[in-house]
Amino acid sequence: QVDWSQFIAVNGATAHPHYDPDGTAYNMGNSYSKQGESQNSSRTQSTHSVKILLGVSCTNHIHVHSKQSDNTSCFQYFIDGVHFVLGFIEQPIRLDLLAIMTSRVRGRALSKGILWEPGRDTVFHVCNKRTGELSAVRYQAKALSMFHQINAYEQDGFIVLDLCVSDDGGTIGDFLIQHMRKSGEALDEVYNAVSRPLPRRFVLPLAVAADAPAGQDLNTLPDSRAMAMKLSNGKIFCTPEDLHGTDLLDYGGLEFPQINYARYNTRKYRYFYGCGFRHLLGDSLLKVDIQTKHLKVWREPGFFPSEPVFVPAPDGTEEDDGVVLSAVITPRQEKGTFLLVLDARTFTELGRAEVPVDMPYGFHGVFNASEATPTDQH
């Protein structure tokens, strides 16, 4: 066990570090001082396994001050690329730290300190991955709520950024324990009020000519309908494109996305996997083909799968050569928990390993191979 605070001064960090093929790890945390709150993306270098990545000193810090500094922006993920780190997506879900710290003495719920402010834009902060230099280009989009990234890569001078986003971050307040304990129509009312998370693609130009006219869409990628409009103030307003067809709405949107991370993180890719949410808990596993926007589905009534984990075939040649693993639970007394194994290409079941114990519903999973590298374990 390593105390990370001995190497980098952050008060907290995300649960989703990223890894380069050489074992370099990137993560993001927040820190607080008299000057206010800031987010810090860090780079930790090591030639060893992920278990000791935090045992070496950090060689680079990327320091980003929030543009909306009266409250802290809520974040759970950050974006990694070949030459850049999208150090911080500043979404208008704010944490009122004073309200949170005093909630107990005031007899108020901690959730009252989490604020959705749809009148504010989303801001993208882009940093050079090696130098930590903040991009001179300023990117923004309409108010959105993001929980997880799918992937990001560079193509012909653009950052292609794929996220699972919702249009209404206020629904974060619906996930309260008293709501989760409801049943029947009362629980249905809670679910129907929740904004659906949907996969969308943003395209950010890495360089913008000073003489580019305002009102011009700078996205010239032929295979993308996303827009990157230059505003009169010089900022770039990004409008995403959908990465799904209408059939995804029948499964309640998609969250907990996974890709063939070991081979396609920060690279152009075609497939991703996730959970469909026809209710407050994921009740299906989905495979999305970005090119065709076709969907493949695994679902059994009364069963609730965890986040899918893609495990590549050792001798695989195609992007979807491998299996998808998921821990599946059910409240049905006559049925039990099992580990589901799907063929990643066909999305058909290869088998299941039953476990004679009850397990709670979990968000994230990890596959540890006998000789795993950091990029295999994301």
C-alpha positions in Angstrom: 0.0 0.0 0.0 1.3 3.4 -1.0 0.2 6.8 0.3 -0.2 8.8 -2.9 -0.4 12.1 -0.9 3.3 11.8 -0.3 4.0 12.3 -4.0 1.2 14.6 -5.2 -0.9 17.1 -3.3 -4.5 16.2 -4.2 -7.4 15.7 -1.8 -9.1 13.2 -4.0 -8.7 11.4 -7.3 -10.9 9.6 -9.9 -11.5 5.9 -9.9 -10.4 5.7 -13.5 -6.7 6.2 -14.2 -5.5 5.8 -17.8 -2.4 4.0 -18.9 0.0 4.3 -21.8 1.5 1.2 -23.4 4.8 1.9 -21.6 3.0 1.7 -18.2 2.8 5.5 -17.6 -0.3 6.2 -15.6 -2.5 9.4 -15.8 -5.1 10.4 -13.3 -6.8 13.5 -12.1 -7.6 14.8 -8.6 -8.8 18.0 -6.9 -7.0 20.2 -4.3 -8.1 23.0 -2.1 -6.3 26.0 -0.8 -6.8 29.6 0.3 -6.9 30.6 -3.4 -9.8 28.2 -4.0 -10.2 24.8 -5.6 -8.4 23.4 -8.6 -8.2 20.1 -10.6 -4.8 18.5 -11.2 -4.1 15.9 -13.9 -1.0 13.9 -13.0 1.4 11.6 -14.9 3.2 8.9 -13.1 6.0 7.0 -14.9 7.0 3.4 -14.2 8.3 0.4 -16.1 6.7 -2.0 -13.6 3.2 -3.3 -13.1 0.2 -1.3 -12.0 0.6 -2.4 -8.5 3.5 -0.1 -7.9 2.7 2.8 -10.2 1.8 4.9 -7.1 5.1 4.1 -5.5 7.1 6.4 -7.8 7.3 10.1 -7.8 5.1 12.1 -10.1 7.1 13.8 -12.9 4.4 16.2 -14.2 1.4 18.1 -12.9 -1.2 19.8 -15.0 -2.9 22.5 -13.0 -6.3 23.8 -14.1 -8.3 26.5 -12.3 -12.0 26.1 -12.6 -13.6 28.8 -14.8 -16.6 28.8 -12.5 -14.8 28.9 -9.1 -17.6 29.7 -6.7 -18.4 26.0 -6.3 -16.5 22.8 -7.2 -17.4 21.1 -10.5 -18.3 17.4 -10.0 -16.2 15.0 -12.0 -15.8 11.2 -12.1 -13.7 10.7 -15.2 -11.1 12.4 -17.4 -10.0 11.9 -20.9 -6.7 10.5 -22.2 -5.2 10.8 -25.8 -2.0 10.1 -27.6 -0.6 13.6 -27.3 -3.1 15.3 -25.1 -4.9 15.0 -21.8 -8.4 16.4 -21.7 -7.6 17.4 -18.2 -11.0 18.4 -17.0 -14.6 18.4 -18.4 -16.2 21.2 -16.3 -19.8 20.2 -16.2 -22.4 22.4 -14.5 -23.0 19.9 -11.7 -21.5 21.8 -8.8 -20.5 20.8 -5.3 -21.2 23.5 -2.6 -18.4 22.6 -0.3 -19.6 24.8 2.6 -23.1 23.3 2.4 -21.6 19.8 2.3 -19.2 20.3 5.2 -21.9 21.8 7.4 -24.8 19.6 6.3 -24.6 17.4 9.5 -24.8 20.3 12.0 -27.6 21.9 10.0 -29.5 18.7 9.7 -29.5 18.7 5.9 -28.8 15.9 3.5 -25.4 15.9 1.9 -27.2 15.8 -1.5 -28.5 19.3 -0.9 -24.9 20.5 -1.7 -25.0 19.0 -5.2 -26.4 21.6 -7.6 -27.4 21.3 -11.2 -26.9 24.7 -13.0 -28.3 24.3 -16.6 -27.7 28.0 -17.3 -23.9 27.4 -17.4 -22.1 25.8 -20.3 -19.9 22.8 -20.2 -16.2 23.7 -20.5 -13.5 21.4 -22.0 -9.9 21.9 -20.8 -7.2 20.4 -23.1 -3.6 20.1 -22.0 -0.5 18.8 -23.7 0.3 15.4 -22.4 4.0 15.8 -22.2 4.5 19.4 -21.2 1.3 20.2 -19.2 0.7 23.3 -21.3 -3.0 24.3 -21.5 -4.4 24.7 -25.0 -5.0 28.3 -26.1 -8.2 27.1 -27.8 -11.2 27.3 -25.5 -14.0 24.7 -26.0 -17.5 24.7 -24.6 -20.8 23.0 -25.2 -24.3 23.2 -23.8 -25.0 22.1 -20.3 -24.7 18.3 -20.0 -24.1 15.7 -17.3 -21.3 13.1 -17.9 -20.5 10.0 -15.8 -18.2 8.0 -18.0 -16.0 8.3 -21.1 -16.1 5.8 -24.0 -12.9 6.6 -25.8 -10.9 9.5 -27.3 -8.4 9.7 -30.1 -6.7 12.2 -32.5 -7.6 12.3 -36.2 -6.3 14.8 -38.8 -5.8 17.6 -36.3 -9.0 17.0 -34.2 -9.8 15.3 -30.9 -12.6 12.9 -31.3 -14.2 12.5 -27.9 -16.9 9.9 -27.2 -18.9 10.2 -24.0 -22.1 8.9 -22.3 -24.0 12.1 -21.5 -27.4 13.2 -20.2 -29.2 16.4 -20.9 -30.5 16.9 -17.4 -28.0 16.6 -14.5 -30.7 17.5 -12.0 -31.8 13.9 -12.0 -28.7 13.1 -9.9 -31.0 14.0 -6.9 -33.4 11.2 -7.8 -30.9 8.5 -6.8 -31.7 8.8 -3.1 -32.1 5.8 -0.8 -35.7 6.6 -0.1 -36.4 6.5 -3.8 -34.5 3.3 -4.4 -36.6 1.5 -1.7 -39.8 2.3 -3.5 -41.6 -0.4 -5.6 -44.3 -0.7 -8.3 -45.7 2.5 -9.8 -43.8 4.7 -7.3 -40.5 3.3 -8.4 -41.6 3.7 -12.0 -42.2 7.4 -11.4 -38.7 7.8 -10.2 -37.2 6.1 -13.3 -39.4 8.0 -15.7 -38.1 11.3 -14.3 -34.4 10.3 -14.9 -32.7 11.6 -18.0 -31.4 8.8 -20.2 -27.6 8.6 -20.7 -26.8 8.4 -24.4 -23.5 7.9 -26.3 -22.4 11.0 -28.2 -19.4 12.2 -30.1 -17.7 15.6 -29.8 -15.0 16.8 -32.2 -12.6 19.5 -31.0 -10.1 21.1 -33.4 -6.6 21.2 -31.9 -5.6 24.3 -33.9 -7.8 27.2 -34.9 -6.7 29.8 -37.4 -6.9 33.4 -36.1 -8.6 34.5 -39.3 -11.3 31.7 -39.2 -14.6 33.6 -39.5 -17.1 33.4 -36.6 -20.1 31.1 -37.4 -17.9 28.6 -39.3 -18.1 24.9 -38.5 -14.4 23.9 -38.2 -15.1 20.1 -38.2 -13.8 18.8 -41.5 -13.8 15.1 -40.7 -15.7 13.3 -43.4 -17.1 10.6 -41.1 -18.5 12.8 -38.4 -21.6 15.0 -38.2 -20.5 16.7 -35.0 -20.0 20.5 -35.2 -17.3 22.8 -33.8 -18.5 26.3 -34.4 -16.3 29.3 -33.9 -18.0 32.0 -31.9 -17.5 35.8 -32.1 -15.5 35.7 -28.8 -13.0 33.1 -30.4 -14.3 30.2 -28.3 -15.4 26.9 -30.0 -18.9 25.7 -29.3 -19.2 22.0 -29.8 -22.4 20.2 -30.8 -22.2 16.4 -30.6 -23.6 13.7 -32.9 -25.4 10.6 -31.7 -23.5 7.3 -31.8 -26.6 5.2 -31.6 -29.8 4.4 -33.5 -33.3 4.9 -32.2 -33.4 1.3 -30.9 -31.1 2.2 -28.0 -33.9 4.2 -26.5 -35.9 1.0 -26.1 -33.2 -0.2 -23.7 -33.1 3.0 -21.6 -29.8 4.4 -22.9 -26.4 3.2 -22.1 -23.8 3.6 -19.3 -20.7 1.9 -18.0 -19.1 1.8 -21.5 -16.1 -0.4 -22.2 -13.9 -1.0 -25.2 -11.0 -3.2 -26.2 -8.9 -0.9 -24.0 -5.6 -2.7 -24.4 -5.5 -2.3 -28.1 -7.8 0.6 -28.9 -7.6 3.2 -26.1 -6.6 6.5 -27.7 -7.1 4.9 -31.2 -9.8 5.0 -33.7 -12.2 2.2 -32.9 -15.5 0.7 -34.0 -17.2 -1.1 -31.1 -18.1 -0.4 -27.5 -20.1 -2.3 -24.9 -22.3 -1.2 -22.0 -25.3 -1.7 -19.8 -28.8 -0.8 -20.9 -31.1 0.8 -18.3 -34.7 0.0 -18.8 -34.9 0.8 -15.1 -32.8 2.2 -12.3 -30.5 -0.8 -12.4 -28.9 -2.1 -15.6 -30.9 -5.0 -17.0 -29.2 -5.7 -20.3 -25.8 -5.8 -22.0 -25.3 -3.9 -25.2 -22.8 -3.9 -28.0 -22.8 -0.8 -30.3 -21.3 -0.7 -33.8 -20.3 3.0 -34.3 -20.1 2.7 -38.1 -23.5 1.2 -38.6 -25.1 2.2 -35.3 -26.5 -1.3 -35.0 -27.1 -2.8 -31.6 -26.6 -6.3 -30.2 -28.3 -7.2 -27.0 -28.1 -9.8 -24.2 -31.0 -9.7 -21.8 -32.9 -12.1 -19.6 -36.0 -10.9 -17.6 -35.3 -10.6 -13.9 -31.5 -10.5 -14.2 -29.2 -7.5 -13.7 -25.7 -7.6 -15.2 -22.8 -5.6 -14.0 -20.6 -3.4 -16.2 -19.2 -5.5 -19.1 -15.5 -6.2 -19.1 -13.9 -6.9 -22.4 -11.1 -9.5 -22.4 -9.2 -9.7 -25.8 -8.3 -13.0 -27.3 -4.5 -13.6 -27.0 -4.2 -14.3 -30.7 -7.0 -12.0 -31.8 -6.7 -10.0 -35.0 -10.0 -8.1 -35.1 -11.1 -5.4 -32.6 -13.9 -7.6 -31.2 -12.0 -10.8 -31.0 -12.5 -11.7 -27.3 -15.1 -12.3 -24.7 -17.3 -10.0 -22.6 -17.6 -10.8 -18.9 -20.3 -9.6 -16.5 -21.4 -10.6 -13.0 -25.2 -11.1 -13.1 -27.5 -11.0 -10.1 -31.2 -11.5 -9.5 -33.6 -11.1 -6.6 -35.4 -14.3 -7.6 -34.9 -16.9 -4.8 -34.9 -19.9 -7.2 -32.0 -18.4 -9.2 -28.5 -17.4 -8.3 -25.6 -15.2 -9.1 -23.4 -16.1 -12.1 -20.5 -14.9 -14.2 -21.7 -14.5 -17.7 -19.3 -15.1 -20.7 -20.3 -13.7 -24.1 -18.6 -14.0 -27.4 -17.7 -10.3 -28.0 -18.2 -10.6 -31.8 -21.6 -12.4 -32.0 -22.7 -11.3 -28.5 -24.0 -14.9 -27.9 -23.5 -16.7 -24.6 -20.6 -19.0 -24.4 -21.3 -20.1 -20.8 -21.9 -19.0 -17.2 -20.2 -19.9 -13.9 -22.7 -20.0 -11.1 -21.8 -18.7 -7.7 -23.7 -20.1 -4.6 -23.8 -16.7 -2.8 -25.8 -13.6 -2.9 -24.0 -10.5 -4.2 -24.9 -6.8 -4.2 -25.2 -4.9 -7.5 -21.8 -3.5 -8.4 -20.7 -0.8 -10.8 -17.2 -1.6 -11.9 -15.2 -4.8 -12.5 -11.7 -5.7 -13.6 -10.1 -8.7 -15.2 -6.7 -9.7 -13.9 -4.8 -12.0 -16.2 -2.1 -14.2 -14.8 0.5 -11.9 -16.5 -1.5 -8.7 -16.8 -0.2 -5.3 -17.8 -1.9 -2.1 -16.8 -3.6 -1.6 -20.1 -5.1 -5.1 -19.9 -6.8 -4.3 -16.6 -8.7 -1.1 -17.3 
